[in-house]
Amino acid sequence: MFPATTKLGLNKFTDKQENNTGPLAKLYFYYSAMNAGKTTTLLQSSHNYVERGMNTLLLKPKIDDREGEKIIRSRIGLEAESHEFEKNDNLFQEISNQYKNQQLHCVLVDEAQFLSRDQVKELGEVVDRLKIPVLCYGLRTDFLGELFEGSKCLLAWADELREIKTVCYCGKKAIMTVRLNVEGKPVQAGEQIHIGGNESYVSMCRRHFKSSLGFSKD
Ligand SMILES: [Zn+2]
C-alpha cells in the first residue's frame, strides 16, 4: 500500500492547474524525447495539488533488482517522495487500497514508458471508477525510434496527449532519443532498456536522428 505524498521541496506555482477530480478526471500522457523536463513538470504538477491541500501519489517503476530510492528527482534538483511498483503489480488494486484510507486527488507516474499494457489499463480504471486523474510522464520512443510498450498503450488509451517539447542541436524540435556509448558514438542496436550501462542520451530531430544512426545520407 502506498502512503500519499504530502510534502514536496518545491516552492513555485507556475502552470495552469488541472485538478479535475470526479467525473472530469482523465488519463493524461505527457510524452517527449529525453531530457525535456518531464520529471520537473511532474513534480511541479504534484506541487500544485499539494499547495491546495490535496493529496497526490507519485509512482515510478522498479526497473532492476536493486533497492531503488523512494524519491523522484529531476535534473534541475527538485525531488519528492515516491513509491516504486513492480512489473506485475496491479496498480488499480494498489491505488484503490490507498484510496480507502484517505482521499487521493491525483496520481502521477514517472518513467511511464515502462508501464505494462495491463498497468495502463489499470490506470484507466483508476480514472473511470475511482474518478482520480492520472498523469503519466514518459518517453514516446526508444533509441531506435520504436515505441515503448507503456507509451504505445498510453498513446492508444489516454484521454489527453500532451507533448513536452525540447530542441535538437540544430534548433528544430527534438522528437527522437539517441543513445550514445561511452565514447559518445550513437548506438545502433541493443536492448531497449540497458540497466547499469554508462551510456548517455541526447534528443534530436528526426533528420539528425536518422543521420546519427546511419539511416540517411545526410
Ligand atoms: Zn536536428
Residues whose N, C-alpha, C, O or C-beta is under 5 A from the ligand:
A	BS01	ZN	C168 Y169 C170 K172 C205 H208
